[in-house]
């Protein structure tokens, strides 16, 4: 009996405390922004009493949560519901059911398709790098987040997704009906060129990228005896922050600075390379679509005088997002830090200027790659 009374007393205290907290919260909002709270309550009341369409309290809370994040006016921060969060984890693990194209949201909020992977449905159907996604299955992508777009394009193998894209080079919109497949996403492609020079294209930064880069480089060094390397980061929109640091460590000496970051409170952290320097001449290719983790890697190699950069000025995304799992099964992707190159440069909305500025030739000849090969031959 005493145990039962104790339980009831504890339960009473809990709900009393909860009521006090809620009351304090409402009073705080009334003091800080009485008009805003009144508007919110009016909107909820009108939806419940007048709206043709009804939503559950859970949906209402989810919408309110997403709205708070949206109010940051930060295209890189977003609330991820359970499905979106699972999709993001699958993407970072680099194996999923989809069409085989990377997605990036630019500063104007447009959803752009990047680097269709050779042999995948997107590549075979004719999706091109830089296509602007306007509709997914008839749904407009206006005001759609990058994560929502990815979620809609993913699906079970054998199912179909309809995409509408605008191609700026043609000033024309195209429609594609693409059948999804299981996509295994390698991030590294390699090729041996003439004169002991190898070429590695890194298409994204995911959980396996560092291992793939190390395996590829070791194979080229041991089996092919290469003496110089072109690392291609063009059209690479980024990915995992940690992967950029790990790959930089493959090329830098132990202890050299890769990048530093600072949060809203001014707390600064320096990330340094670990042991494992591969000491062969290196040229890095970049362009206006090299972003985020690509810029971390490129700047680390440039500032430490480990490589020269060839191409055009990079995108300029010097911000770091952290994903916080939430109790409802979703997650909050939030911009938490700004990063700086080893020389202390803030490249956000500015980009990295290459050592050799070379614009790509529209007739198909890869003049940027040719310049990289020329520079490597001078060092061999």
MOCORRA-V333380 format. One record per helix or strand of 2 or more residues. SS is the DSSP state (alpha for helix, beta for strand). FROM is the first residue (numbers start at 1). TO is the last residue. Records with the same first field share a line. If there is no record, write none. Layout:
SS = FROM-TO ; FROM-TO
This chain:
alpha = 2-50 ; 57-70 ; 82-93 ; 121-125 ; 146-153 ; 194-196 ; 209-223 ; 241-251 ; 293-303 ; 367-379
beta = 78-80 ; 95-98 ; 102-105 ; 111-114 ; 132-136 ; 139-140 ; 160-167 ; 172-179 ; 181-184 ; 188-192 ; 197-202 ; 228-232 ; 257-263 ; 268-272 ; 281-286 ; 308-311 ; 319-325 ; 331-340 ; 356-357
